[in-house]
């Protein structure tokens, strides 16, 4: 005689629980898988792969001239020190290093990261941020090497607190900054907030590459960042 097997309700419940746990496990495994990261914002124009991993994620592109950069409105009532009106920069000089460069304008690339200078001799000003001397962090970037040869910011990492950086502006004024800090950061841990975030004074950040050069990946592993603060003004009305 054939024995007819019956499906007991408790077995149905156990089977449902098992299927549910299997689905949940699959979801958790998928969630744990690594996701593709955004490409580095780089000084990709450099033949030697001198790249700058700098993403101005905390500042917004200028929508109305150069007003309301970043979150400066949040700190306007807490401003400290000397602050100038907005005026585009035209040149930067660093007396200690013998550096003088005209400044090109740098916008954002297709990934939303800062563009980079396309030659060895010129530094560039990030026009999506503050103008040098105005409230907020003005950002100027330059290459450390180009095709294996020293570039405009080759010795930037040798600056020390107290050194001066001067930025000539279209309004005829020259904003003179004093270096407060020089740091080196891994590109994988670039401090976007510290570099591009809102501040209560007129600041300046000079950026280039540094650290070990990875020949296989054609890029430097770190960034050198010089932090400075507006100290004096030369020229009309200064």
C-alpha positions as CSV (number, residue, x, y, z in Angstrom):
1,X,0.0,0.0,0.0
2,X,1.3,3.4,-0.9
3,X,1.5,5.8,2.1
4,X,0.2,9.2,1.5
5,X,2.3,11.9,3.0
6,X,0.7,15.0,4.4
7,X,2.3,18.4,4.5
8,X,2.0,19.5,8.1
9,X,1.3,23.3,8.7
10,X,4.4,23.6,11.0
11,X,6.6,22.4,8.1
12,X,5.1,25.1,5.9
13,X,6.0,27.8,8.5
14,X,9.5,26.5,8.9
15,X,10.0,26.5,5.1
16,X,8.8,30.0,4.8
17,X,11.2,31.2,7.5
18,X,14.1,29.4,5.8
19,X,13.3,31.1,2.5
20,X,13.0,34.5,4.2
21,X,16.4,34.1,5.9
22,X,18.0,33.0,2.6
23,X,16.7,36.2,0.8
24,X,17.8,38.4,3.7
25,X,21.3,36.8,3.6
26,X,21.5,37.5,-0.1
27,X,20.6,41.2,0.4
28,X,23.1,41.6,3.2
29,X,25.9,40.1,1.1
30,X,25.0,42.4,-1.8
31,X,25.0,45.4,0.5
32,X,28.5,44.5,1.8
33,X,30.0,44.3,-1.7
34,X,32.4,47.3,-2.5
35,X,31.0,49.9,-4.8
36,X,33.0,51.6,-7.6
37,X,34.4,54.9,-6.2
38,X,34.4,58.2,-8.1
39,X,37.5,58.9,-10.2
40,X,40.1,61.1,-8.6
41,X,39.9,64.7,-9.5
42,X,43.4,65.0,-10.9
43,X,46.0,67.0,-12.5
44,X,45.5,64.6,-15.3
45,X,47.0,66.9,-17.9
46,X,50.5,66.3,-16.5
47,X,52.5,63.8,-18.6
48,X,54.0,62.3,-15.5
49,X,50.7,61.7,-13.9
50,X,51.1,64.5,-11.3
51,X,47.6,64.2,-10.0
52,X,45.6,66.1,-7.4
53,X,42.9,64.2,-5.6
54,X,40.9,67.3,-4.6
55,X,37.1,67.4,-4.5
56,X,35.4,70.6,-3.5
57,X,32.4,68.7,-2.2
58,X,31.6,71.2,0.5
59,X,31.5,74.3,-1.7
60,X,29.0,75.1,-4.5
61,X,29.7,76.5,-7.9
62,X,29.2,80.3,-8.1
63,X,25.8,81.0,-9.5
64,X,25.7,84.8,-9.3
65,X,29.2,86.2,-9.9
66,X,31.4,85.5,-6.9
67,X,28.8,86.3,-4.2
68,X,27.8,83.8,-1.5
69,X,30.7,81.4,-1.9
70,X,30.4,78.1,0.0
71,X,28.6,78.6,3.3
72,X,30.0,82.1,4.0
73,X,26.6,83.4,4.9
74,X,26.6,81.1,7.9
75,X,29.7,82.8,9.4
76,X,29.3,86.3,8.1
77,X,28.3,87.6,11.6
78,X,31.3,85.9,13.1
79,X,34.0,87.3,10.7
80,X,37.4,87.9,12.2
81,X,40.3,89.8,10.9
82,X,40.8,91.7,7.6
83,X,38.4,90.9,4.8
84,X,38.3,92.4,1.3
85,X,35.5,92.6,-1.3
86,X,35.5,90.0,-4.1
87,X,37.9,90.6,-6.9
88,X,39.4,88.0,-9.2
89,X,43.1,87.2,-8.7
90,X,45.6,87.7,-11.5
91,X,48.9,86.4,-10.1
92,X,50.5,84.7,-7.1
93,X,54.0,85.1,-5.7
94,X,55.8,83.2,-3.0
95,X,59.0,85.2,-2.2
96,X,60.7,82.4,-0.1
97,X,60.4,80.0,-3.1
98,X,61.1,82.6,-5.8
99,X,57.7,81.7,-7.3
100,X,55.7,84.1,-9.4
101,X,52.9,82.9,-11.6
102,X,49.9,84.3,-13.5
103,X,46.7,82.6,-12.4
104,X,44.4,80.8,-14.7
105,X,40.8,80.1,-13.8
106,X,39.9,76.5,-12.7
107,X,36.3,75.3,-12.8
108,X,35.0,71.8,-12.3
109,X,35.5,68.7,-14.5
110,X,32.7,66.4,-15.5
111,X,33.0,64.6,-12.2
112,X,32.4,67.8,-10.2
113,X,36.0,68.0,-9.1
114,X,38.4,70.9,-9.4
115,X,40.0,71.3,-12.8
116,X,43.8,71.5,-13.0
117,X,46.3,73.7,-14.8
118,X,47.3,72.4,-18.2
119,X,51.0,73.4,-18.0
120,X,53.9,73.3,-15.6
121,X,54.6,77.0,-15.2
122,X,51.1,78.2,-14.3
123,X,49.1,78.0,-11.1
124,X,45.3,78.2,-11.1
125,X,42.6,79.7,-8.9
126,X,39.5,77.7,-8.2
127,X,36.8,80.1,-9.4
128,X,34.0,78.2,-7.7
129,X,35.4,79.3,-4.3
130,X,36.3,82.6,-2.6
131,X,38.5,85.2,-4.3
132,X,41.8,85.6,-2.4
133,X,41.3,88.2,0.3
134,X,37.5,87.8,0.4
135,X,35.7,85.9,3.1
136,X,36.3,82.2,2.8
137,X,39.0,79.8,1.6
138,X,40.5,80.8,-1.7
139,X,42.1,77.8,-3.4
140,X,45.1,77.9,-5.7
141,X,46.6,74.7,-7.2
142,X,49.7,74.0,-9.2
143,X,51.8,71.0,-10.3
144,X,54.8,69.7,-8.4
145,X,56.4,68.1,-11.4
146,X,55.7,68.0,-15.2
147,X,57.2,65.3,-17.4
148,X,59.7,64.5,-14.6
149,X,60.9,68.1,-14.3
150,X,60.1,70.6,-11.4
151,X,56.9,72.6,-11.9
152,X,55.6,75.8,-10.4
153,X,54.8,74.4,-6.9
154,X,57.8,72.0,-6.8
155,X,59.0,73.3,-3.4
156,X,55.6,74.2,-1.9
157,X,56.1,71.6,0.9
158,X,59.1,73.5,2.2
159,X,57.0,76.5,3.3
160,X,56.7,77.0,7.1
161,X,54.4,79.0,9.4
162,X,55.1,82.7,9.1
163,X,56.1,82.6,5.4
164,X,54.3,85.0,3.1
165,X,52.2,84.5,0.0
166,X,51.0,87.5,-2.1
167,X,48.1,87.5,-4.5
168,X,47.6,90.4,-7.0
169,X,44.0,91.1,-7.8
170,X,42.1,92.8,-10.6
171,X,41.1,95.7,-8.3
172,X,44.7,96.7,-8.0
173,X,45.1,95.4,-4.5
174,X,47.6,92.8,-3.4
175,X,46.4,90.4,-0.7
176,X,49.3,89.3,1.5
177,X,48.8,86.0,3.4
178,X,50.8,84.5,6.2
179,X,51.2,80.7,6.3
180,X,49.7,79.1,9.4
181,X,50.1,75.4,8.6
182,X,51.6,73.1,6.0
183,X,50.3,69.5,5.8
184,X,50.5,66.4,3.7
185,X,47.4,64.2,3.2
186,X,46.9,60.9,1.5
187,X,44.8,61.3,-1.6
188,X,42.4,58.7,-0.3
189,X,41.8,60.9,2.8
190,X,41.8,64.3,1.4
191,X,40.3,66.8,3.9
192,X,37.7,68.5,1.6
193,X,35.9,70.2,4.5
194,X,39.1,71.7,5.9
195,X,40.2,72.9,2.5
196,X,36.9,74.0,0.9
197,X,34.6,74.5,3.9
198,X,33.3,77.7,5.3
199,X,35.6,79.7,7.6
200,X,35.3,83.0,9.5
201,X,38.1,84.8,7.8
202,X,39.9,85.4,4.5
203,X,41.9,82.3,4.0
204,X,44.1,80.8,1.3
205,X,44.9,77.2,0.4
206,X,47.8,76.3,-1.9
207,X,47.6,72.7,-3.2
208,X,50.0,70.4,-5.0
209,X,51.0,66.7,-5.1
210,X,53.5,65.1,-2.8
211,X,54.7,62.0,-1.1
212,X,55.7,58.9,-3.0
213,X,55.4,58.7,-6.7
214,X,53.7,55.5,-7.8
215,X,55.3,54.8,-11.2
216,X,52.8,51.9,-11.9
217,X,49.8,54.1,-11.5
218,X,51.5,57.3,-12.7
219,X,50.5,59.4,-9.8
220,X,51.7,60.8,-6.5
221,X,50.0,59.2,-3.4
222,X,49.6,62.4,-1.4
223,X,48.7,66.1,-1.6
224,X,50.6,68.9,0.1
225,X,48.3,71.7,1.3
226,X,49.4,75.1,2.6
227,X,46.9,76.9,4.8
228,X,47.3,80.7,5.1
229,X,45.4,83.8,6.4
230,X,45.1,87.3,5.1
231,X,47.5,89.5,7.0
232,X,47.9,92.7,5.0
233,X,46.8,94.6,1.9
234,X,48.9,96.6,-0.5
235,X,47.7,99.0,-3.2
236,X,44.6,101.2,-3.7
237,X,42.7,101.6,-0.5
238,X,44.9,99.1,1.3
